[in-house]
Amino acid sequence: MSTMAFRVDKGHKQVTLSITPLIDVLFLLVIFFMLTGTFKRVGELELQLPGSSTSTPVSEEDKARQVELLVSEDGLLTLDGEIVQMPQLKSRLRAILRADPQSRVMIKAAERVEHGQVVLLLDIVRDAGFPGVGIGTRMKQSQEARPQGN
């Protein structure tokens, strides 16, 4: 009878893989992408503002006291990033004016919003007590502003 002989390899070491450095690298990558990425403000609407060749940029001081009233093409109203319904708009504007009497309203309406809608918003803002209202536009390039000639 023959017996089988098994060989025991005592010369090989057990290989272990530590995943701690891998987790550290992944964590650093996540932090890198979070810090370098750009984020959209919550509640911000994408508006195509009408162009104007005579518009001027708003100063940083005025921008700090500016209240944005955005109107999208589908009629959605947002007041400083929060969706608001037309019936509550005047009371919300009055509360903002009480908190900061120096604040100004900037109405930013999409290019295709009806003129009547913008006039209605102007009336509501003035009825709320704001002394001045701005209309948001995008600045046209100097070539865009000039009429095309032959």
C-alpha positions as protocol buffer text, in pm:
chain_id: "A"
residue {
  index: 1
  type: MET
  ca { x: 0 y: 0 z: 0 }
}
residue {
  index: 2
  type: SER
  ca { x: 123 y: 333 z: -85 }
}
residue {
  index: 3
  type: THR
  ca { x: 63 y: 640 z: 118 }
}
residue {
  index: 4
  type: MET
  ca { x: 28 y: 992 z: -15 }
}
residue {
  index: 5
  type: ALA
  ca { x: 266 y: 1247 z: 113 }
}
residue {
  index: 6
  type: PHE
  ca { x: 149 y: 1606 z: 139 }
}
residue {
  index: 7
  type: ARG
  ca { x: 399 y: 1880 z: 135 }
}
residue {
  index: 8
  type: VAL
  ca { x: 360 y: 2171 z: 372 }
}
residue {
  index: 9
  type: ASP
  ca { x: 500 y: 2499 z: 240 }
}
residue {
  index: 10
  type: LYS
  ca { x: 634 y: 2690 z: 530 }
}
residue {
  index: 11
  type: GLY
  ca { x: 835 y: 2933 z: 317 }
}
residue {
  index: 12
  type: HIS
  ca { x: 541 y: 3145 z: 188 }
}
residue {
  index: 13
  type: LYS
  ca { x: 401 y: 3426 z: 394 }
}
residue {
  index: 14
  type: GLN
  ca { x: 35 y: 3515 z: 411 }
}
residue {
  index: 15
  type: VAL
  ca { x: -37 y: 3833 z: 212 }
}
residue {
  index: 16
  type: THR
  ca { x: -280 y: 4077 z: 373 }
}
residue {
  index: 17
  type: LEU
  ca { x: -426 y: 4383 z: 212 }
}
residue {
  index: 18
  type: SER
  ca { x: -493 y: 4678 z: 438 }
}
residue {
  index: 19
  type: ILE
  ca { x: -780 y: 4893 z: 309 }
}
residue {
  index: 20
  type: THR
  ca { x: -717 y: 5180 z: 551 }
}
residue {
  index: 21
  type: PRO
  ca { x: -490 y: 5373 z: 310 }
}
residue {
  index: 22
  type: LEU
  ca { x: -743 y: 5315 z: 32 }
}
residue {
  index: 23
  type: ILE
  ca { x: -1020 y: 5464 z: 245 }
}
residue {
  index: 24
  type: ASP
  ca { x: -796 y: 5761 z: 329 }
}
residue {
  index: 25
  type: VAL
  ca { x: -730 y: 5829 z: -40 }
}
residue {
  index: 26
  type: LEU
  ca { x: -1098 y: 5804 z: -128 }
}
residue {
  index: 27
  type: PHE
  ca { x: -1188 y: 6039 z: 156 }
}
residue {
  index: 28
  type: LEU
  ca { x: -933 y: 6295 z: 32 }
}
residue {
  index: 29
  type: LEU
  ca { x: -1072 y: 6267 z: -321 }
}
residue {
  index: 30
  type: VAL
  ca { x: -1425 y: 6329 z: -197 }
}
residue {
  index: 31
  type: ILE
  ca { x: -1308 y: 6639 z: -6 }
}
residue {
  index: 32
  type: PHE
  ca { x: -1117 y: 6763 z: -313 }
}
residue {
  index: 33
  type: PHE
  ca { x: -1421 y: 6733 z: -540 }
}
residue {
  index: 34
  type: MET
  ca { x: -1648 y: 6895 z: -282 }
}
residue {
  index: 35
  type: LEU
  ca { x: -1419 y: 7196 z: -247 }
}
residue {
  index: 36
  type: THR
  ca { x: -1348 y: 7243 z: -616 }
}
residue {
  index: 37
  type: GLY
  ca { x: -1696 y: 7175 z: -748 }
}
residue {
  index: 38
  type: THR
  ca { x: -1950 y: 7445 z: -816 }
}
residue {
  index: 39
  type: PHE
  ca { x: -2291 y: 7417 z: -666 }
}
residue {
  index: 40
  type: LYS
  ca { x: -2618 y: 7567 z: -773 }
}
residue {
  index: 41
  type: ARG
  ca { x: -2800 y: 7766 z: -510 }
}
residue {
  index: 42
  type: VAL
  ca { x: -3109 y: 7592 z: -382 }
}
residue {
  index: 43
  type: GLY
  ca { x: -3420 y: 7745 z: -530 }
}
residue {
  index: 44
  type: GLU
  ca { x: -3233 y: 7934 z: -798 }
}
residue {
  index: 45
  type: LEU
  ca { x: -3405 y: 7957 z: -1133 }
}
residue {
  index: 46
  type: GLU
  ca { x: -3234 y: 7956 z: -1469 }
}
residue {
  index: 47
  type: LEU
  ca { x: -3356 y: 8276 z: -1634 }
}
residue {
  index: 48
  type: GLN
  ca { x: -3276 y: 8418 z: -1974 }
}
residue {
  index: 49
  type: LEU
  ca { x: -3285 y: 8788 z: -1884 }
}
residue {
  index: 50
  type: PRO
  ca { x: -3349 y: 9043 z: -2156 }
}
residue {
  index: 51
  type: GLY
  ca { x: -3041 y: 9222 z: -2284 }
}
residue {
  index: 52
  type: SER
  ca { x: -2974 y: 9593 z: -2241 }
}
residue {
  index: 53
  type: SER
  ca { x: -2693 y: 9802 z: -2382 }
}
residue {
  index: 54
  type: THR
  ca { x: -2740 y: 10073 z: -2114 }
}
residue {
  index: 55
  type: SER
  ca { x: -2750 y: 9853 z: -1802 }
}
residue {
  index: 56
  type: THR
  ca { x: -2491 y: 9907 z: -1532 }
}
residue {
  index: 57
  type: PRO
  ca { x: -2349 y: 9655 z: -1286 }
}
residue {
  index: 58
  type: VAL
  ca { x: -2474 y: 9661 z: -928 }
}
residue {
  index: 59
  type: SER
  ca { x: -2218 y: 9753 z: -661 }
}
residue {
  index: 60
  type: GLU
  ca { x: -2135 y: 9500 z: -390 }
}
residue {
  index: 61
  type: GLU
  ca { x: -2286 y: 9728 z: -123 }
}
residue {
  index: 62
  type: ASP
  ca { x: -2616 y: 9750 z: -312 }
}
residue {
  index: 63
  type: LYS
  ca { x: -2609 y: 9376 z: -384 }
}
residue {
  index: 64
  type: ALA
  ca { x: -2588 y: 9302 z: -11 }
}
residue {
  index: 65
  type: ARG
  ca { x: -2918 y: 9489 z: 50 }
}
residue {
  index: 66
  type: GLN
  ca { x: -3086 y: 9364 z: -264 }
}
residue {
  index: 67
  type: VAL
  ca { x: -3391 y: 9141 z: -249 }
}
residue {
  index: 68
  type: GLU
  ca { x: -3428 y: 8927 z: -562 }
}
residue {
  index: 69
  type: LEU
  ca { x: -3774 y: 8866 z: -699 }
}
residue {
  index: 70
  type: LEU
  ca { x: -3746 y: 8614 z: -983 }
}
residue {
  index: 71
  type: VAL
  ca { x: -4020 y: 8531 z: -1233 }
}
residue {
  index: 72
  type: SER
  ca { x: -3977 y: 8234 z: -1465 }
}
residue {
  index: 73
  type: GLU
  ca { x: -4149 y: 8185 z: -1800 }
}
residue {
  index: 74
  type: ASP
  ca { x: -4396 y: 7942 z: -1644 }
}
residue {
  index: 75
  type: GLY
  ca { x: -4499 y: 8199 z: -1379 }
}
residue {
  index: 76
  type: LEU
  ca { x: -4301 y: 8061 z: -1083 }
}
residue {
  index: 77
  type: LEU
  ca { x: -4215 y: 8336 z: -833 }
}
residue {
  index: 78
  type: THR
  ca { x: -3920 y: 8317 z: -595 }
}
residue {
  index: 79
  type: LEU
  ca { x: -3833 y: 8577 z: -334 }
}
residue {
  index: 80
  type: ASP
  ca { x: -3470 y: 8548 z: -226 }
}
residue {
  index: 81
  type: GLY
  ca { x: -3461 y: 8183 z: -332 }
}
residue {
  index: 82
  type: GLU
  ca { x: -3788 y: 8078 z: -168 }
}
residue {
  index: 83
  type: ILE
  ca { x: -4095 y: 7999 z: -376 }
}
residue {
  index: 84
  type: VAL
  ca { x: -4377 y: 8239 z: -299 }
}
residue {
  index: 85
  type: GLN
  ca { x: -4735 y: 8263 z: -419 }
}
residue {
  index: 86
  type: MET
  ca { x: -4874 y: 8592 z: -550 }
}
residue {
  index: 87
  type: PRO
  ca { x: -5125 y: 8642 z: -260 }
}
residue {
  index: 88
  type: GLN
  ca { x: -4846 y: 8621 z: 3 }
}
residue {
  index: 89
  type: LEU
  ca { x: -4598 y: 8837 z: -188 }
}
residue {
  index: 90
  type: LYS
  ca { x: -4700 y: 9177 z: -50 }
}
residue {
  index: 91
  type: SER
  ca { x: -4693 y: 9061 z: 314 }
}
residue {
  index: 92
  type: ARG
  ca { x: -4354 y: 8894 z: 267 }
}
residue {
  index: 93
  type: LEU
  ca { x: -4216 y: 9211 z: 108 }
}
residue {
  index: 94
  type: ARG
  ca { x: -4347 y: 9424 z: 395 }
}
residue {
  index: 95
  type: ALA
  ca { x: -4178 y: 9194 z: 647 }
}
residue {
  index: 96
  type: ILE
  ca { x: -3848 y: 9230 z: 459 }
}
residue {
  index: 97
  type: LEU
  ca { x: -3885 y: 9609 z: 452 }
}
residue {
  index: 98
  type: ARG
  ca { x: -3955 y: 9618 z: 829 }
}
residue {
  index: 99
  type: ALA
  ca { x: -3642 y: 9412 z: 895 }
}
residue {
  index: 100
  type: ASP
  ca { x: -3422 y: 9631 z: 670 }
}
residue {
  index: 101
  type: PRO
  ca { x: -3568 y: 9965 z: 558 }
}
residue {
  index: 102
  type: GLN
  ca { x: -3267 y: 10024 z: 329 }
}
residue {
  index: 103
  type: SER
  ca { x: -3328 y: 9711 z: 121 }
}
residue {
  index: 104
  type: ARG
  ca { x: -3414 y: 9734 z: -248 }
}
residue {
  index: 105
  type: VAL
  ca { x: -3605 y: 9494 z: -471 }
}
residue {
  index: 106
  type: MET
  ca { x: -3458 y: 9370 z: -797 }
}
residue {
  index: 107
  type: ILE
  ca { x: -3716 y: 9211 z: -1027 }
}
residue {
  index: 108
  type: LYS
  ca { x: -3557 y: 8960 z: -1260 }
}
residue {
  index: 109
  type: ALA
  ca { x: -3807 y: 8835 z: -1512 }
}
residue {
  index: 110
  type: ALA
  ca { x: -3730 y: 8590 z: -1790 }
}
residue {
  index: 111
  type: GLU
  ca { x: -3717 y: 8741 z: -2136 }
}
residue {
  index: 112
  type: ARG
  ca { x: -4048 y: 8587 z: -2241 }
}
residue {
  index: 113
  type: VAL
  ca { x: -4252 y: 8686 z: -1933 }
}
residue {
  index: 114
  type: GLU
  ca { x: -4546 y: 8903 z: -2028 }
}
residue {
  index: 115
  type: HIS
  ca { x: -4515 y: 9276 z: -1971 }
}
residue {
  index: 116
  type: GLY
  ca { x: -4838 y: 9277 z: -1770 }
}
residue {
  index: 117
  type: GLN
  ca { x: -4689 y: 9032 z: -1519 }
}
residue {
  index: 118
  type: VAL
  ca { x: -4388 y: 9258 z: -1462 }
}
residue {
  index: 119
  type: VAL
  ca { x: -4610 y: 9566 z: -1421 }
}
residue {
  index: 120
  type: LEU
  ca { x: -4822 y: 9377 z: -1166 }
}
residue {
  index: 121
  type: LEU
  ca { x: -4508 y: 9289 z: -968 }
}
residue {
  index: 122
  type: LEU
  ca { x: -4392 y: 9652 z: -982 }
}
residue {
  index: 123
  type: ASP
  ca { x: -4726 y: 9760 z: -837 }
}
residue {
  index: 124
  type: ILE
  ca { x: -4707 y: 9502 z: -557 }
}
residue {
  index: 125
  type: VAL
  ca { x: -4352 y: 9606 z: -466 }
}
residue {
  index: 126
  type: ARG
  ca { x: -4446 y: 9975 z: -458 }
}
residue {
  index: 127
  type: ASP
  ca { x: -4762 y: 9902 z: -255 }
}
residue {
  index: 128
  type: ALA
  ca { x: -4544 y: 9713 z: -4 }
}
residue {
  index: 129
  type: GLY
  ca { x: -4358 y: 10041 z: 56 }
}
residue {
  index: 130
  type: PHE
  ca { x: -4030 y: 9997 z: -127 }
}
residue {
  index: 131
  type: PRO
  ca { x: -3912 y: 10337 z: -258 }
}
residue {
  index: 132
  type: GLY
  ca { x: -3726 y: 10199 z: -558 }
}
residue {
  index: 133
  type: VAL
  ca { x: -3736 y: 9892 z: -774 }
}
residue {
  index: 134
  type: GLY
  ca { x: -3473 y: 9764 z: -1015 }
}
residue {
  index: 135
  type: ILE
  ca { x: -3524 y: 9556 z: -1326 }
}
residue {
  index: 136
  type: GLY
  ca { x: -3265 y: 9283 z: -1384 }
}
residue {
  index: 137
  type: THR
  ca { x: -3109 y: 9259 z: -1730 }
}
residue {
  index: 138
  type: ARG
  ca { x: -2801 y: 9105 z: -1881 }
}
residue {
  index: 139
  type: MET
  ca { x: -2543 y: 9337 z: -2029 }
}
residue {
  index: 140
  type: LYS
  ca { x: -2506 y: 9319 z: -2403 }
}
residue {
  index: 141
  type: GLN
  ca { x: -2163 y: 9323 z: -2559 }
}
residue {
  index: 142
  type: SER
  ca { x: -2073 y: 9647 z: -2737 }
}
residue {
  index: 143
  type: GLN
  ca { x: -2095 y: 9474 z: -3078 }
}
residue {
  index: 144
  type: GLU
  ca { x: -2436 y: 9332 z: -2992 }
}
residue {
  index: 145
  type: ALA
  ca { x: -2563 y: 9675 z: -2891 }
}
residue {
  index: 146
  type: ARG
  ca { x: -2468 y: 9840 z: -3220 }
}
residue {
  index: 147
  type: PRO
  ca { x: -2703 y: 9803 z: -3514 }
}
residue {
  index: 148
  type: GLN
  ca { x: -2564 y: 9588 z: -3791 }
}
residue {
  index: 149
  type: GLY
  ca { x: -2482 y: 9787 z: -4103 }
}
residue {
  index: 150
  type: ASN
  ca { x: -2386 y: 9686 z: -4455 }
}
